[in-house]
């Protein structure tokens, strides 16, 4: 068994969770977020698409309830010693198996926190869970208990994020190398992902976003793969990923003769990013970072082209996306702290002129400010 973190690191994390549970007067926590399970125990799987939960009680007992395919997955990747299996069969309801665990831990009538904000806990399973626990114990939503602990990265985690940033830089080199008229988006994607995997990295928690021509204005992956025209624009958002830790970047690259408006949009993106950098410091609220972003774009006449958020925290996340809590939008009260990792993206989508411009980088918040983790130039590159 090769864990990604030291025993001391895992012990410190468990101690922090138990302390938070005590502050919330919780007798147990039912984890459904894969990120929580990975952070707390090292458990690494995509089996969360089925019902599974990690139970932690206030005595420190840890029990995983999952399916048979994830038994060895947990044994090989985590420090979990007590693994229970629910059996696949027609009309199976693993909530009954969970109820037995709760009985074993003497949790009847006790207060239990549940991670409802989890991709693995489907609406149907949540209804089943609530019905099963009705009248048995007191339950409450504790979706952010571990998330709020994960948002501050330890030195061991920062090492992984910086490795992810190195891989992201390598991917950008490939994007610049292969972006040219007559080249397919598929080739560009393949070469970018290749260097990440060859560098020891992982698949990202969501697809790279790539679009040229009319699709350069999209902020999501879609399956069309264009061949670049003689005059074109290519928007790419990607992340280097290492041990599930992400460091994201965003660029628009022009091909052939750029539109004059591209240069003005780029200047606006760069100015907005630099202004946000100045505010991304310990003690600021994340909502204040967004407000600087919005004011910069609005003052330059891009109110209709900008987004209503300009970034989010990054860390160890699993499919379907690499976005983590908290997000950079107005009035968000979260106070920035040393050890936070934030991806800030400056996005302009000019629908009237069908032009796009994007610039995004990942930052580590330090005691005196922040550090841009990507080392590539911020210039508008025309190929």
Backbone torsions as a table, in degrees:
resi	resn	phi	psi	omega
1	UNK	NA	122.9	-179.8
2	UNK	-117.0	102.5	178.7
3	UNK	-84.3	149.6	-177.4
4	UNK	-77.4	-14.4	-177.4
5	UNK	-132.8	161.6	-178.4
6	UNK	-71.3	159.5	176.7
7	UNK	-59.8	-38.4	179.3
8	UNK	-63.3	-39.5	178.8
9	UNK	-62.1	-47.2	179.8
10	UNK	-64.5	-37.4	178.9
11	UNK	-64.3	-42.4	178.5
12	UNK	-62.4	-40.6	179.8
13	UNK	-64.1	-45.6	-179.9
14	UNK	-62.1	-40.7	178.5
15	UNK	-60.9	-41.7	179.0
16	UNK	-64.5	-40.8	179.4
17	UNK	-65.1	-45.4	180.0
18	UNK	-61.9	-37.5	177.5
19	UNK	-65.4	-42.3	178.1
20	UNK	-64.7	-38.9	176.8
21	UNK	-62.0	-40.8	178.9
22	UNK	-63.0	-42.0	179.5
23	UNK	-64.2	-29.8	179.1
24	UNK	-93.8	4.1	-178.8
25	UNK	57.6	39.8	179.7
26	UNK	-93.4	136.3	175.0
27	UNK	-89.0	-20.6	178.2
28	UNK	-161.7	160.2	176.8
29	UNK	-130.5	129.5	175.8
30	UNK	-101.9	110.3	-179.1
31	UNK	-91.7	126.8	174.5
32	UNK	-117.2	-13.0	178.1
33	UNK	-79.0	126.7	178.7
34	UNK	-61.9	-33.7	178.8
35	UNK	-60.1	-39.2	180.0
36	UNK	-66.3	-44.2	-179.0
37	UNK	-64.3	-42.6	179.9
38	UNK	-64.4	-45.7	-177.4
39	UNK	-65.2	-39.4	-174.5
40	UNK	-81.6	-32.7	-172.0
41	UNK	-129.7	-14.8	-174.3
42	UNK	92.0	-6.0	-176.4
43	UNK	-58.6	121.7	-170.4
44	UNK	-125.2	111.2	-177.2
45	UNK	-162.6	161.8	165.3
46	UNK	-107.0	15.7	179.2
47	UNK	-68.8	-5.2	177.9
48	UNK	-67.1	-7.9	175.2
49	UNK	-67.4	-16.4	171.7
50	UNK	-105.7	172.2	179.7
51	UNK	-66.3	122.7	169.7
52	UNK	-156.8	149.1	179.6
53	UNK	-147.2	148.2	174.9
54	UNK	-109.0	121.0	-177.6
55	UNK	-99.1	129.2	174.0
56	UNK	-126.8	120.2	176.7
57	UNK	-100.5	171.4	-173.9
58	UNK	-71.7	-4.5	173.8
59	UNK	-91.4	-5.7	179.2
60	UNK	96.4	2.9	177.6
61	UNK	-68.6	136.0	179.9
62	UNK	-124.3	122.5	-179.5
63	UNK	-134.2	129.1	176.9
64	UNK	-102.5	129.4	172.8
65	UNK	-111.1	118.8	-175.7
66	UNK	-151.7	-171.0	179.8
67	UNK	-96.0	165.1	-177.0
68	UNK	-56.4	-39.8	-179.6
69	UNK	-61.8	-18.2	-178.2
70	UNK	-102.0	5.2	177.1
71	UNK	-61.1	-56.0	-178.5
72	UNK	-72.6	-27.3	174.9
73	UNK	-58.8	-45.2	178.9
74	UNK	-70.4	-38.8	179.7
75	UNK	-63.8	-37.9	-175.0
76	UNK	-84.3	-23.0	-172.1
77	UNK	-115.8	-10.1	-172.0
78	UNK	-129.8	174.7	174.3
79	UNK	-100.9	15.8	-179.8
80	UNK	-74.0	127.2	-179.2
81	UNK	-100.4	-29.6	-177.0
82	UNK	-105.5	103.5	-176.6
83	UNK	-119.6	121.9	179.7
84	UNK	-109.9	145.4	-177.0
85	UNK	-116.1	129.7	169.3
86	UNK	-98.3	146.1	-168.7
87	UNK	-96.1	130.5	175.3
88	UNK	-69.3	126.4	174.0
89	UNK	-164.6	166.1	-178.5
90	UNK	-61.1	131.1	178.8
91	UNK	63.6	25.5	178.6
92	UNK	-67.6	147.9	179.2
93	UNK	-136.1	94.3	-176.1
94	UNK	-64.0	-11.9	177.1
95	UNK	-59.9	-32.5	177.5
96	UNK	-62.8	-39.3	178.1
97	UNK	-66.3	-37.8	177.2
98	UNK	-64.1	-40.3	-179.4
99	UNK	-59.9	-37.6	178.0
100	UNK	-63.3	-38.8	178.2
101	UNK	-64.5	-42.7	179.8
102	UNK	-63.8	-38.3	176.1
103	UNK	-62.3	-44.4	-179.3
104	UNK	-60.5	-33.1	-179.6
105	UNK	-90.6	7.5	177.2
106	UNK	57.6	48.2	-176.4
107	UNK	-101.1	7.4	177.3
108	UNK	-63.8	130.1	-179.2
109	UNK	78.4	2.1	-177.6
110	UNK	-94.4	174.5	-178.2
111	UNK	-98.4	121.3	-175.4
112	UNK	-122.6	129.1	174.8
113	UNK	-91.4	144.9	-177.1
114	UNK	-130.1	135.6	174.2
115	UNK	-84.8	89.3	179.1
116	UNK	-77.4	-30.6	-178.5
117	UNK	-80.2	75.3	-174.8
118	UNK	-147.3	132.6	-178.9
119	UNK	-64.5	-27.5	-178.1
120	UNK	-78.8	-17.3	179.7
121	UNK	-96.9	92.9	-177.9
122	UNK	-68.2	164.3	178.6
123	UNK	-58.4	-41.4	-179.9
124	UNK	-63.0	-45.3	-179.5
125	UNK	-67.7	-33.6	176.9
126	UNK	-65.2	-40.2	177.1
127	UNK	-62.7	-43.2	178.4
128	UNK	-62.8	-42.3	-179.3
129	UNK	-62.8	-47.9	-178.6
130	UNK	-62.3	-41.7	-179.9
131	UNK	-63.5	-40.3	-179.0
132	UNK	-66.0	-36.4	-175.3
133	UNK	-91.1	-5.4	-179.9
134	UNK	-61.7	122.7	-179.7
135	UNK	79.7	-6.8	-179.7
136	UNK	-93.1	-41.0	-179.7
137	UNK	-152.6	172.8	176.5
138	UNK	-95.1	125.6	-177.8
139	UNK	-119.3	151.3	175.6
140	UNK	-151.1	155.3	179.9
141	UNK	-72.6	119.5	175.4
142	UNK	-128.2	46.1	-175.0
143	UNK	-63.9	-27.9	-174.3
144	UNK	-102.4	1.7	-175.2
145	UNK	-56.2	-53.1	179.8
146	UNK	-78.2	-34.5	179.2
147	UNK	-55.9	-39.7	-178.9
148	UNK	-72.3	-19.5	173.9
149	UNK	-84.3	-35.9	-178.5
150	UNK	-67.9	-23.2	-172.5
151	UNK	-68.0	-23.2	174.3
152	UNK	-94.7	117.7	-175.1
153	UNK	-88.1	136.8	176.8
154	UNK	-79.8	166.3	176.5
155	UNK	-56.0	-37.6	178.5
156	UNK	-64.6	-40.1	178.8
157	UNK	-68.0	-41.3	-179.3
158	UNK	-61.3	-34.3	175.9
159	UNK	-59.4	-41.5	179.5
160	UNK	-69.9	-39.9	179.0
161	UNK	-64.1	-39.2	179.1
162	UNK	-67.3	-34.8	174.1
163	UNK	-65.0	-40.5	176.8
164	UNK	-61.0	-38.1	179.2
165	UNK	-64.9	-38.5	176.7
166	UNK	-61.8	-40.5	179.4
167	UNK	-68.3	-36.6	176.8
168	UNK	-63.5	-39.8	177.2
169	UNK	-61.1	-42.8	178.3
170	UNK	-62.5	-37.9	179.1
171	UNK	-65.0	-36.9	178.1
172	UNK	-66.5	-37.2	174.8
173	UNK	-56.0	-41.7	179.8
174	UNK	-68.4	-37.2	178.4
175	UNK	-62.6	-45.5	178.4
176	UNK	-64.5	-35.1	-178.0
177	UNK	-68.0	-39.9	-171.3
178	UNK	-102.8	-5.4	178.0
179	UNK	-80.0	108.5	179.1
180	UNK	-163.4	159.4	179.8
181	UNK	-57.2	135.7	179.0
182	UNK	90.6	-7.8	180.0
183	UNK	-92.9	147.2	-179.1
184	UNK	-87.3	144.8	173.1
185	UNK	-58.1	-33.1	-179.4
186	UNK	-61.4	-40.6	178.5
187	UNK	-64.3	-43.0	-179.6
188	UNK	-62.4	-46.5	178.4
189	UNK	-59.6	-46.6	-177.6
190	UNK	-60.5	-42.4	-178.9
191	UNK	-70.8	-35.3	178.2
192	UNK	-66.6	-47.6	-179.7
193	UNK	-67.7	-33.0	-178.6
194	UNK	-59.2	-46.7	-176.2
195	UNK	-68.9	-28.6	177.1
196	UNK	-67.7	-46.9	-179.2
197	UNK	-67.7	-41.9	178.9
198	UNK	-65.8	-24.0	178.3
199	UNK	-85.0	8.4	179.2
200	UNK	90.6	8.3	-178.5
201	UNK	-84.1	-173.4	-176.5
202	UNK	-117.9	171.6	164.6
203	UNK	-65.9	145.3	177.8
204	UNK	-76.4	166.7	-178.8
205	UNK	-74.6	-16.2	167.4
206	UNK	-143.1	166.8	-176.6
207	UNK	-63.7	151.1	168.5
208	UNK	-62.0	144.6	175.5
209	UNK	-96.2	124.2	179.2
210	UNK	-141.7	136.2	178.0
211	UNK	-162.7	138.1	177.6
212	UNK	-123.4	168.5	-179.3
213	UNK	56.7	-128.6	-179.6
214	UNK	-65.6	-27.6	-178.9
215	UNK	-80.2	-4.6	177.3
216	UNK	-67.8	-15.1	-179.9
217	UNK	-89.4	5.4	-178.8
218	UNK	-93.2	145.3	178.2
219	UNK	-108.3	16.4	179.3
220	UNK	-138.0	155.3	174.1
221	UNK	-69.7	143.2	170.5
222	UNK	-144.7	162.7	-163.6
223	UNK	-85.7	-7.9	178.5
224	UNK	-67.8	134.3	177.4
225	UNK	-119.8	100.6	-178.3
226	UNK	-80.9	158.2	166.5
227	UNK	-96.7	129.8	-174.2
228	UNK	-65.7	138.0	179.4
229	UNK	-83.9	173.4	179.7
230	UNK	-63.2	-35.3	172.6
231	UNK	-121.8	119.5	-170.9
232	UNK	-155.8	172.7	173.0
233	UNK	-135.9	137.5	-177.9
234	UNK	-127.8	119.7	175.7
235	UNK	-103.9	132.1	-179.5
236	UNK	-136.4	127.6	169.3
237	UNK	-121.0	128.3	-175.4
238	UNK	-147.9	172.3	176.7
239	UNK	-142.6	137.1	163.4
240	UNK	-74.4	139.4	-176.6
241	UNK	-133.2	128.7	-178.9
242	UNK	-140.2	122.2	-175.7
243	UNK	52.7	36.1	-179.5
244	UNK	74.2	2.0	176.4
245	UNK	-89.4	136.7	-172.4
246	UNK	-112.1	146.7	167.7
247	UNK	-136.2	110.6	-170.7
248	UNK	-99.6	158.3	176.6
249	UNK	-143.8	160.0	-179.9
250	UNK	-145.1	133.9	178.4
251	UNK	-145.8	150.0	162.5
252	UNK	-114.1	129.4	-179.7
253	UNK	-114.8	133.1	178.6
254	UNK	-98.9	149.5	-179.8
255	UNK	-123.1	134.1	-178.6
256	UNK	75.6	-142.4	-178.4
257	UNK	-89.8	113.0	-178.9
258	UNK	-68.1	154.5	171.0
259	UNK	-70.2	143.3	179.4
260	UNK	-57.9	-29.7	180.0
261	UNK	-68.1	-26.4	177.6
262	UNK	-57.2	-42.4	-177.1
263	UNK	-65.8	-40.5	178.4
264	UNK	-67.0	-39.7	178.9
265	UNK	-66.0	-39.4	178.0
266	UNK	-64.1	-45.3	179.6
267	UNK	-58.4	-38.1	179.2
268	UNK	-66.9	-42.3	178.9
269	UNK	-62.9	-43.8	-179.6
270	UNK	-64.9	-42.4	179.2
271	UNK	-63.4	-42.8	179.5
272	UNK	-63.4	-43.1	-179.9
273	UNK	-62.9	-45.2	-179.5
274	UNK	-63.8	-38.9	178.1
275	UNK	-66.4	-38.5	178.5
276	UNK	-67.9	-36.4	177.3
277	UNK	-56.0	-40.4	-177.5
278	UNK	-66.6	-25.9	-177.8
279	UNK	-95.2	-15.9	-178.5
280	UNK	-80.6	73.3	-175.9
281	UNK	-137.3	157.5	178.7
282	UNK	-55.6	134.6	179.2
283	UNK	100.2	-23.2	175.6
284	UNK	-76.5	156.4	172.3
285	UNK	-92.1	145.3	-178.2
286	UNK	-63.7	-28.8	177.1
287	UNK	-63.8	-29.2	178.8
288	UNK	-71.2	-31.8	176.5
289	UNK	-65.2	-44.8	177.7
290	UNK	-60.3	-42.8	-176.7
291	UNK	-61.1	-35.9	175.8
292	UNK	-64.6	-43.6	177.1
293	UNK	-57.4	-49.4	-176.5
294	UNK	-64.8	-44.5	-178.8
295	UNK	-62.2	-41.9	180.0
296	UNK	-59.4	-50.4	-179.2
297	UNK	-66.7	-42.2	-178.3
298	UNK	-63.8	-41.3	179.6
299	UNK	-64.2	-26.7	-179.4
300	UNK	-93.7	5.3	175.2
301	UNK	88.2	20.4	-176.6
302	UNK	-112.3	29.2	-177.7
303	UNK	-58.6	-41.8	-177.7
304	UNK	-76.0	-14.8	-176.0
305	UNK	-98.6	-16.4	-175.8
306	UNK	-86.1	169.6	178.8
307	UNK	-96.2	173.5	178.5
308	UNK	-99.6	11.4	171.1
309	UNK	-150.3	152.6	-177.3
310	UNK	-130.5	25.2	175.5
311	UNK	149.7	-172.0	-175.1
312	UNK	-170.5	167.7	176.5
313	UNK	-71.0	152.7	175.7
314	UNK	-127.0	153.5	177.1
315	UNK	-176.0	-142.1	178.5
316	UNK	-91.4	104.5	-178.6
317	UNK	-129.2	159.7	-176.9
318	UNK	-120.0	163.0	178.7
319	UNK	-50.9	143.4	19.8
320	UNK	-98.1	2.4	176.4
321	UNK	-154.2	160.5	-178.8
322	UNK	-96.5	1.4	177.7
323	UNK	-70.8	135.0	179.7
324	UNK	-125.6	169.1	179.8
325	UNK	-82.9	140.6	1.3
326	UNK	-96.9	165.0	178.7
327	UNK	-98.2	150.0	179.7
328	UNK	-87.7	94.6	174.7
329	UNK	-140.3	166.3	-172.2
330	UNK	-62.6	142.9	177.1
331	UNK	70.0	5.6	175.7
332	UNK	-67.1	121.4	-172.0
333	UNK	-84.9	-3.5	-176.5
334	UNK	-58.2	129.9	-179.7
335	UNK	-90.9	123.7	-177.5
336	UNK	-64.1	137.3	-176.8
337	UNK	-130.3	155.9	174.0
338	UNK	-58.2	132.3	-178.4
339	UNK	99.9	-6.9	172.9
340	UNK	-71.2	148.5	171.8
341	UNK	-119.7	123.4	179.1
342	UNK	-128.1	137.3	169.3
343	UNK	-97.6	122.7	177.3
344	UNK	-112.1	123.2	-179.2
345	UNK	-119.2	127.7	175.6
346	UNK	-100.9	109.5	-171.8
347	UNK	-118.7	127.7	173.2
348	UNK	-127.0	124.4	178.1
349	UNK	-123.8	104.3	-179.0
350	UNK	-93.5	92.3	-175.9
351	UNK	-67.2	-34.9	-178.5
352	UNK	-61.8	-41.8	-178.8
353	UNK	-100.8	1.2	179.1
354	UNK	56.4	43.2	-179.6
355	UNK	-120.0	145.9	178.8
356	UNK	-128.1	151.7	171.3
357	UNK	-151.3	129.6	-177.4
358	UNK	-138.8	144.0	177.1
359	UNK	-149.2	118.9	-176.9
360	UNK	-143.1	142.7	-178.8
361	UNK	-144.0	157.8	178.1
362	UNK	-104.1	139.1	-174.9
363	UNK	-129.3	142.4	169.8
364	UNK	-99.9	125.9	177.2
365	UNK	-79.4	126.1	-178.4
366	UNK	-111.6	175.7	-179.2
367	UNK	-60.0	-33.9	-174.7
368	UNK	-107.4	4.8	-178.5
369	UNK	158.8	-116.4	178.6
370	UNK	-156.1	164.1	179.1
371	UNK	-126.6	123.0	174.4
372	UNK	-74.4	122.6	-173.3
373	UNK	-80.9	-32.6	173.8
374	UNK	-73.1	142.5	-177.2
375	UNK	-110.4	6.8	-179.1
376	UNK	-79.8	159.8	178.1
377	UNK	-66.9	153.0	179.4
378	UNK	-94.5	2.4	-174.8
379	UNK	-60.1	152.7	168.6
380	UNK	-75.0	117.7	-177.0
381	UNK	-100.1	127.1	176.3
382	UNK	-112.5	129.6	-174.6
383	UNK	-124.1	NA	NA
